[in-house]
Amino acid sequence: MELTPRLIPVAVPDDPEGLVVVLHGGAKRGETLMVSPAQLSVLRMIPIARRIARAGRHRLAVFRLLNARRGWDTAHTPVDDTRWALQQLFGRFSRSLPCCLVGHSLGGRAALLAAGEPEVHSAVALAPWVQPSDRPEGVRGKPILIIHGSWDRVADPAKAAELARRLQDRDGAQVDFRLIRGATHAMLARHDSFSAPAAQFAVATLRRR
């Protein structure tokens, strides 16, 4: 069976002023299993997507992306799925709409690596699982928010902080890096410290545009 990505609408106003694509996390291994709508990495992004939709006050189109597969397969990564989603959505909406990518864990990595796409105006990476080899391109002048928990044992906050510095100092992105004391990778204990700034940032960057 062919594995294909899927888009799930969260809020679709008649005449949106902006577009938000919410990206879930998954296994760091290249697992070729189909993404289940019931897996935890997918479920934890539902309240964040809904919060963004509420903060947008019916002016933003918000969609959740289900990746084609659970892991980060180098032959087909979540970045490819994100680009597919952008192609699908901008075939439906005007390409003049500003777009924000909001992702967690590997979804955060995908948001950062896809932030340079011409359609993307801003990006939010929540506890992103990044590597020193990651080289986002085309991000000059783009607003980027990275939020990480200091107790994250899955994704290294030091790697995210270093990437944030490179994006700002070398690539000219407008990066806001926030370390949440005592927060873990799952974003459970201090969920508002992740979801509230993510929603506020997405709305502010899209409405300002």
TAHURA-V547325 format. One line per field, one symbol per residue. ss: DSSP state (H for helix, E for strand, C for the rest). phi: phi as a letter, one per 30 degrees, with the letter a starting at -180 (. if undefined). burial: I if it has 24 or more other C-alpha atoms within 12 Angstrom, else O. A space follows every 10 residues. Layout:
ss: ???
phi: ???
burial: ???
//
This chain:
ss: CCCCCEEEEE ECCCCCCEEE EEECCCCCCC CCCCCCCCCH HHHCCHHHHH HHHHHCCCCE EEEEEECCCC CCECCECHHH HHHHHHHHHH HHCCCCCEEE EEEECHHHHH HHHCCCCCCE EEEEEECCCC CCCCCCCCCC CCEEEEEEEC CCCCCCHHHH HHHHHHHHHC CCCEEEEEEE CCCCCCCCCC HHHHHHHHHH HHHHHHHHC
phi: .dcbdbccdc bbddbdcabb cccdcldddd dcdddcdcde ddddcddddd ddddddhicc dbbcccddbd ccdddacedd dddddddddd dccdddddbb cbbchddddd dddcdddedd cabbcchddc beddbdbice iddbcbbbdd cdcccddddd dddedddddc cidccccbcc didcddiddb eddcdddddd deddddddd
burial: OOOIIIIIII IIOOOIIIII IIIIIIIIOO OIOOIOIOOO IIIIIIIIII IIIIIIOOII IIIIIIIIII IIOOOIIIII IIIIIIOOII OOIOOOIIII IIIIIIIIII IIIIIIIOII IIIIIIIIII IOOOOIIIII OIIIIIIIII OIOIIIIIII IOIIOIIIOO OOIIIIIIII OOIIIIIOOO IOIIIIIIII IIIIIIIOO
//
